[in-house]
Amino acid sequence: MADGMRPFLVEITGVAGSGKSTITRLICEAEPDHRRAGFIHARNPRHLAAIVRGMPRLLPMLVRNLGPGPRLSWADVKLLVYVTEWRRLLAREPEYRQGITVLDQGPVYALVRLKAQSKKVTSTAVFERWWGEMIEAWAGELAAVIYLDASDPVLWDRINGREQPHKTKGEPAGVGQEFITRYRRLFEEVLERLDRPGGPEILRFDTSATAGQQIAAEIRPILATRIARRVAGSEAQR
């Protein structure tokens, strides 16, 4: 199953505890032409080049990040670069031009996380303009977005019960509720702006009601059908 045009990108996203990593693993393990795209690593020369290319576009925000108030961390800066440059890096890599590339904590997640943290620069007009532009850009790149959610008690139990660290882990339940509500609201805002003609197909699943294996089994034929149509369309245009 090959597509020489551009990567067929699918993002699996949702609030912490919704099961993103599990569903990503189940989907990618089952098909040889499904792969998970990684994240930016500054020690990788190709990734470092993407960071350098993204800096001029991000400079107005980085300048506003100076001075008093909560500042962007290096992890936040990498999220900015990821959203700005990652689609171009994937398009240049031959391995991503065939099959399906799954993004776990991809651009939708990155856009939500950046805004949810309420750093000083995220309240500026320059950030809002960049945020909107990036949603538009990725709307033309993502083939599908799989949005996972669960009930608030289930999400909170998963956040506190898993081994991975999380900033709300062990906090009072009210802190967890505020975190879940804020992130869910921002996800809905981004998905609403992506959900337009020409944008990605948006698939929603409740992981508190349906097992991961079943969700993955439902997703696989949907993606297979979509990429088969795309390949057929590309061949018909040749």
C-alpha positions in Angstrom: 0.0 0.0 0.0 1.9 3.0 -1.2 1.3 6.7 -1.7 4.0 8.7 -3.3 2.2 12.0 -2.9 2.5 13.0 0.8 2.2 11.3 4.1 -1.1 9.9 5.2 -1.2 11.4 8.7 -3.6 10.3 11.5 -3.4 11.9 14.9 -4.6 10.1 18.0 -5.4 12.6 20.6 -7.3 13.3 23.8 -7.0 14.4 27.4 -4.4 12.6 29.6 -5.7 9.2 30.6 -7.9 8.7 27.5 -5.7 5.9 26.1 -3.8 7.6 23.3 -0.6 5.5 23.7 -2.5 2.2 24.0 -4.6 2.8 20.9 -1.6 4.0 18.9 0.3 0.8 19.9 -2.6 -1.5 19.0 -3.1 0.1 15.6 0.6 0.2 14.6 1.3 -3.4 15.9 -1.4 -4.9 13.7 -0.4 -3.5 10.3 3.2 -3.6 8.8 2.6 -0.3 6.9 1.4 1.6 9.9 4.1 3.4 11.8 4.3 5.9 14.7 6.1 9.1 14.0 8.4 10.3 16.7 8.9 13.7 18.3 11.6 16.3 17.9 15.1 15.4 19.3 17.5 18.3 19.2 20.5 15.9 18.9 19.1 14.5 15.6 20.7 16.6 12.8 17.5 16.6 10.7 15.4 17.7 13.7 17.9 20.3 14.6 17.6 21.7 11.1 13.8 21.9 11.6 14.3 23.8 14.8 16.6 26.3 13.0 14.1 26.7 10.2 11.3 27.4 12.6 13.0 30.0 14.6 12.4 33.0 12.3 8.7 32.2 12.2 8.6 31.9 16.0 10.8 34.8 16.9 8.0 37.3 17.6 6.6 34.9 20.2 10.0 34.1 21.7 10.7 37.9 22.1 7.4 38.3 23.9 8.4 35.4 26.1 11.1 37.5 27.7 10.5 39.5 30.9 8.4 38.8 34.0 5.7 36.3 34.1 5.4 32.5 33.4 7.8 31.8 30.5 7.8 29.1 27.9 10.1 26.2 28.8 12.4 24.5 26.3 9.8 21.7 26.1 7.3 24.4 25.1 9.6 25.8 22.5 10.0 22.3 21.0 6.2 22.1 20.8 6.1 25.4 18.9 8.7 24.1 16.4 6.9 20.8 16.1 3.6 22.4 15.2 5.3 24.8 12.8 7.8 22.5 11.0 6.9 18.9 11.6 4.6 18.4 8.6 7.4 19.6 6.3 9.9 17.3 7.8 7.6 14.3 7.5 6.9 15.2 3.8 10.7 15.0 3.1 11.2 11.6 4.7 10.6 8.7 2.2 9.5 6.3 4.9 6.5 8.4 5.6 5.2 8.5 2.0 3.7 5.1 2.2 1.1 3.4 4.4 -0.2 5.3 7.4 1.7 7.5 9.8 0.2 7.8 13.3 0.9 10.8 15.4 0.6 10.2 19.2 0.6 13.6 20.9 0.7 15.3 17.5 -0.1 18.9 16.4 -3.7 19.0 17.9 -2.4 17.8 21.3 0.6 20.3 21.0 -1.7 23.2 20.2 -4.0 22.4 23.1 -1.1 21.9 25.6 0.5 25.2 24.7 -2.7 27.1 25.2 -3.8 25.2 28.3 -0.6 26.0 30.2 -1.5 29.8 30.2 2.1 31.0 29.8 2.5 34.8 29.3 3.0 34.6 25.6 -0.1 32.5 24.9 -2.4 35.4 25.8 -0.8 37.7 23.1 -2.3 38.5 19.7 0.8 37.1 18.0 0.3 33.7 19.6 -3.4 33.7 18.7 -2.6 34.5 15.1 0.0 31.7 15.0 -2.4 29.3 16.7 -5.1 29.9 14.1 -2.7 29.7 11.2 -1.3 26.4 12.4 -4.8 24.9 12.8 -5.5 25.9 9.2 -2.2 24.4 8.0 -2.7 21.1 9.8 -6.3 20.9 8.6 -4.9 20.4 5.1 -2.3 17.8 6.2 -4.1 15.5 8.6 -6.2 12.8 7.0 -8.0 11.9 10.2 -8.1 12.8 13.9 -9.1 10.1 16.4 -10.3 11.8 19.5 -10.4 9.7 22.6 -12.3 10.7 25.8 -13.6 9.0 28.9 -15.7 10.0 31.9 -14.1 12.4 34.3 -13.8 9.8 37.2 -12.2 7.3 34.8 -9.7 9.8 33.5 -8.8 10.9 37.0 -8.3 7.3 38.2 -6.1 6.6 35.2 -4.0 9.7 35.7 -3.4 8.8 39.4 -3.0 5.0 38.8 -0.4 5.0 36.0 3.3 5.0 36.4 4.0 8.0 34.3 4.4 11.3 36.1 1.7 14.0 35.7 1.6 17.4 37.2 -1.9 16.8 38.7 -1.1 13.3 40.0 -1.8 13.1 43.7 -3.5 16.5 43.8 -7.0 17.0 45.2 -9.8 15.9 42.9 -10.8 19.5 42.3 -7.5 20.2 40.7 -7.9 17.1 38.4 -11.4 18.2 37.4 -10.2 21.7 36.5 -7.4 20.2 34.4 -9.7 17.8 32.6 -12.3 20.5 31.9 -9.7 23.0 30.6 -8.1 20.5 28.2 -11.4 19.1 27.0 -12.7 22.6 26.2 -9.6 23.4 24.2 -9.7 20.1 22.3 -13.3 20.8 21.3 -12.3 24.3 20.1 -9.5 22.9 17.9 -11.6 20.0 16.6 -14.5 22.4 15.8 -12.1 24.5 13.6 -10.7 21.4 11.9 -14.2 20.0 11.2 -14.8 21.7 7.8 -14.9 20.7 4.1 -11.4 19.6 3.1 -10.4 19.0 6.7 -9.5 15.7 8.4 -12.2 13.2 9.2 -12.8 13.3 13.0 -13.6 10.0 14.7 -14.6 10.0 18.4 -14.4 7.1 20.9 -15.3 6.8 24.6 -12.6 4.6 26.1 -14.5 4.3 29.4 -17.2 2.5 27.5 -15.3 0.5 24.9 -12.1 -1.6 25.3 -9.0 -0.5 23.5 -8.8 -3.7 21.3 -12.4 -3.1 20.1 -11.7 0.6 19.3 -8.5 -0.3 17.4 -10.5 -3.0 15.5 -13.1 -0.4 14.5 -10.4 2.1 13.4 -8.3 -0.2 11.2 -10.8 -0.8 8.4 -11.8 2.9 8.3 -8.2 4.0 7.8 -7.6 1.2 5.3 -10.6 2.3 3.2 -9.5 6.0 3.3 -5.9 5.3 2.2 -7.1 2.9 -0.5 -9.3 5.7 -1.9 -6.4 8.1 -1.8 -4.0 5.7 -3.6 -6.6 5.0 -6.2 -7.2 8.7 -6.8 -3.5 9.3 -7.1 -3.1 6.5 -9.6 -6.1 7.8 -11.6 -4.4 11.2 -11.9 -1.2 9.8 -13.4 
